[in-house]
Amino acid sequence: MRWMRTLGLIMAVLLGIALTGCGAAGPENDEPAAASADGQFPVTIKTAFGDVTVPERPQRVVALGWGDAETALSLGVQPVGAADWLPVGGDGVPPWIPADKRYATPPKMLGTMEVDMEAVAALQPDLILDTRASGDKERYNLLNRLGVPVVSIPPGGESYLTTWDQQLDMVGKALGKSAEAAQQKADLEAKFQQAAAAHPQFAGKTVAVGAKMVGSYGAYVNGGSRLEFMERLGFRQSPAVQAVAGDNFFVSVSPERMDLFNADLTVMFPIGLSAAEVDRDQIFQSLQSVREHRAVVLHDEQAVQAFSAGTAAGMSYAVDEVVPLIAQAQAG
């Protein structure tokens, strides 16, 4: 059923990034967004709700979708309002955003799944980014009533499944930063290619990616950024996991089916608990891949966030932090 599929997608988003809503408000940023050397306006972006035209360079950007604020910041534009999708608090900026790209003035924090529409309106935005979001028609209509361009999910897109490169392309175009976005995309693709070339032992190996929550486990399947990350390194999804995927990109794994995590490589990270609880879980430790030291448990919180963020900057950070751990595990 569609509602069950949507619920599963939302749960995977919430669990996969351990999200916590942040209600802290900061002063508004009255400084205009940075100019673009290549940006020519008006520009038109194709979305699931039709073509959206941005008539002129936006001055007051509100970023609501998962990763939209981070993407705008990485392109040199500081939103006046944002949703805090990662549990970093404050201005919601993850640690992998360099100092010269951080906010000069903190944005108004607007919630995560449930956005404060009155607060959005009070910011008087001239552009709303919602490129990785639910794609809910009612949400779009509420935002659209503000009378400003709303860049929602891409055509044919699904709830929270906008890819990092789609997001980068859409946000870059809306901000007049297409050249910068294209460079980020090329840089990340080159970084993945270099990592894969440096570790030819990854090619064709199966991988099972999962998370441990309080009282349960879950596995990620094709369609999400975590599997794309592994596939770009040369791995392929475990056929056993993919066989139970159904329509979702995250599936619950019962204690009786923990064998699903057996693969050439098992990657596991904690959600809402300590990684030490994964380490001392006897069921997990009994897996053949774990016993044979072909498993990686991500302990560093920043590495977990970056691996789960699904943004260009987050993936780049994760290549630096996670790939060495994978290589160590593959060396036995």
N, C-alpha and C positions, 0 to 999 in steps of 0.2 A: 504494500500500500504506500501511496506517495507520502502521507503524513509520517509514516514510520521511517521512510527513507530520509525525509527532511530532518526528523528528530535525530537520526543517527549521524547525519552530517554535522548538525549543530553540536551534538555531544562530542564528536571527534575534534571539532574546532576548539571547543571549550577545554576539553581534556588535553588535547595535544599541545596547547600553549599555556596550560595551567592559568587560565586567565583570571584576573581579579579586576573588577571595575574600580575606577579611581574617580572620586568625586571632587578632588581638590581643584580649585579654580585659581587661575593666575590672571594677571592683568592682561588686557587686550593688547595685541601688537598692531600699532597703527602704521608701522612702516610698510611701504609697498613691497610686494614680492620682487625678487631680483629679476632684472631684465635678461632676455635671452638673445644671443647673437644670431641664432638661426630662426627664431620664432616670428612667424608672420601671421597676423590675425586679420579676419576671423579664421578659426579652425573648426572643423567638424569631426566629431568622434562618433563612431558607430557603437551603440549599446543595445542591450536586450530590449530597451524601451524605445528604440528608434534613434535616429541621428540627433546628436546634441551639438549645437554650435556655441562656441565660446567667442563672443564678438570682439573682445580686446584682451590685452594682457591682464590676467587677474591680479588684483591688488590685495584681496582679503580671501584667503583660501581656508575652507573648513574641510578637514580630512577625517572621514568617518569609517572607511573600510579598513579591514585588517591589513596593516602594512602601508596604507596610503600616506600617513604622516611621515613615516620613515622614508618612503620613496621620494616624497616631495623634498624632505630635508636633504637627502642624498643628491638631489638635483639643484640644491642651493636656494630653495624656496621654503620660507618658514610659515606654516599655517597659523592662523589666529585661533583656531579651535581644532581639537583632535580627540580621537578615541584612544584610550590606553589599552591596547590589546595584549601587551606583555606586562607581567607584574613587576614593573620597574618603579612605579610610583612617580611622584613629582611631575615632570613634564612628559613622561612616557617615552623618553628617548632611550633605546637600547644601547648597551655599552660599546657596540661595534661601530657606531656612528662617530666619525672623528670630531675632534674639538672644534675645528673650523666650520663644521656643518651643523652645530647644535644651535639651539634657540638663543637669540640675544634677549628676547622677552618671552617668558613662558606663555604657552597658549592656554586658553580656557579648555579644561578637560570636560568632556561631554558625555561620559558613560561609554559602554561598549555595545552589548546587544540592544539595550533599550536606550535610545538617544533622547536627550532633553531637547525637544524641538523648540521650545520657547527660548532656551539658551542659544540654540543655533541661530534663530531669527534675530536675537539681540546683538549678535556679532556682525550683522549686516554683511554677510558674505557676498562675493560676486562669483564664486565657484564652489561647488560642493563635490568632493571626491568620495565615491562609495563603490570603488571598483572591485573590491573583494568583500562581498557582503552576502546577505541572504537572497538578494534578488527578489524580495517580496514586493508585490505590486502596491500594497497599501503603504509600505515604507516609502517607496519611490514617490507615490502620489503626495504624501505629506511633505516630503522634501521639495517636490516640484512646485507646490503651492507657494513657496517662498519667492518664486519668480526669478530664480537664477539658474544657470546651467547646472544640471546634476549628472555627473559622469558615473553611471552605475556599471553593473557587470557587463561583460562583452556579449555580443549576439550569440545565442545558443549556449551561453554560460550557465553554470549551475551554482547552487548555494555554496559560497566560500571556496569554489574550485578555480577561480581565476588564477592562471599561472603567473609566476614571477615576471616572465617576459611580456605577457599580455598587460599586466599591471604597469610595468615600466613603460611600455609603448603608449598606453592610454594616458597615464599621468604626464609623461613627457610631452605628449602632443598638446594636452590641455593647458600646460604651463608654458608652452613655447620653448621647451627644452628637449626637443627631439634629438638633436645632435648629441647632447650629453647623455641622454637615455641610451642611444645607440652605442655610445662608447662604453657605458657600463655593461651593457649586454655583451658586447664583444670581449670585454675584459674578463667577465665571469666565464663565458664559454671557453676562452683560452686557458683560464685557470683550471677548469675541469679537464680540458684536454691534456694539459701538462701533468696534472695529478694522475690521470689514467695512464699516460705514457710512462710515467715514473714508476708505476706499479702494474706491470703487465700481468701479474699474478691474479689481479682482480677479475680479469676478462672472463665472462661466462660463468663465474661462480654464482651459486644461489645465495640469496640473503633473505632473512626473515627479520622484519623491523617491528618492534612492539613496545608497549609501555605497561608499567605496573602501576595500578591505582590502588586505593585502599580496598582490599578484599577481592580484587579481580585483575585480570590481564586483558590486553587488547592488542590486536595486530593491525598494521597498516597495509593497505592493498593499493593496486595501481589506481592512479588518478590524483594522488596527493603529492606534495612537494618532497616528503621524506623518501618515497620510493624513487622519485625523479633524481634526487641527489645521488642515491646509490647507483642508479642505472647509468648516470653520466660518468661514474667512475669505472663502469664496465660490468657491474653486477647485474644479475637478473632476478626478478621476483621469484620467491619460492613457489613452485607450482602447487604445493599442498596448501599454502595460505590462499593463493589466488582462487583455488577451487571452491573455497567457502565464502568468497567475497560478496556475492550477490550484487546489489546495486550500490552499496556503501563503500567508502574508502577506509573504513575502520570497523573491525568486527571484534566482538567479545570472544575471549578464549577461556573456556572452563578448565578447571584443574585436570579433567579427564582428557582434554585435548591439547595439553601443553606440548605434546610431540610436534605440533604444528610449527613450533619455533626451531625445530632441528633443521639446519641448513649448513651450507659451507661456511656461512657467517651468520651469527645472531647478533643483532643490535637491540639493546634494551635501555630504556631510560625511565626514571620515576616521575610520577605526577602526583603532587600533593603529599609526598612522603619522602623520606631520605633514601638515597641510593643504597645505603647500608642495608635497608630492608630487602632490596633485591639480592644483594650479596649473600644474605643469610637465609633466603627462602630455599628450603630444601627441595621443593619441587623444581624450581628453576635450576638449582645447582645439579640436579640429577639428569638434566638434558645432556645428550651425547656431545653436542657442540660445546657446551659449557665445560664438561669434563675434559674435553680434548683441547681446551683453551682456544676455541674458535668463536669466542663471544666477546662483545664489547658492552660494558655497562657504563653509560655516561654519568659521571659523578659531578662534573662541573656545571653549575646552574646556567652560566652564560653559554656554554657549549650546547646544553639542552635547548635553551631558548633560540639560539641561532639555527640549530638543526631543524627546529620546528617552525621558525618564522616564515619560511617560504618567500623571502624577499631577496633581491639581488645582493644587498649588503650582508644580510644574515647568512646566506649561503656561502659567500666569499669567506666570511669569518669561520664558518663551520669547516670549510675545506682545510683551513690552517689548523684548526683545533682537533677535528675528528679524524681526518685521514691518517695522521700518524698512529692513532689508536687502532684503526682498522688494519693498517699495515703490520703492526705489532701482533695483532691477533692472527692474521693470516700467516705470519711467520711461525706460529705455533708456540 
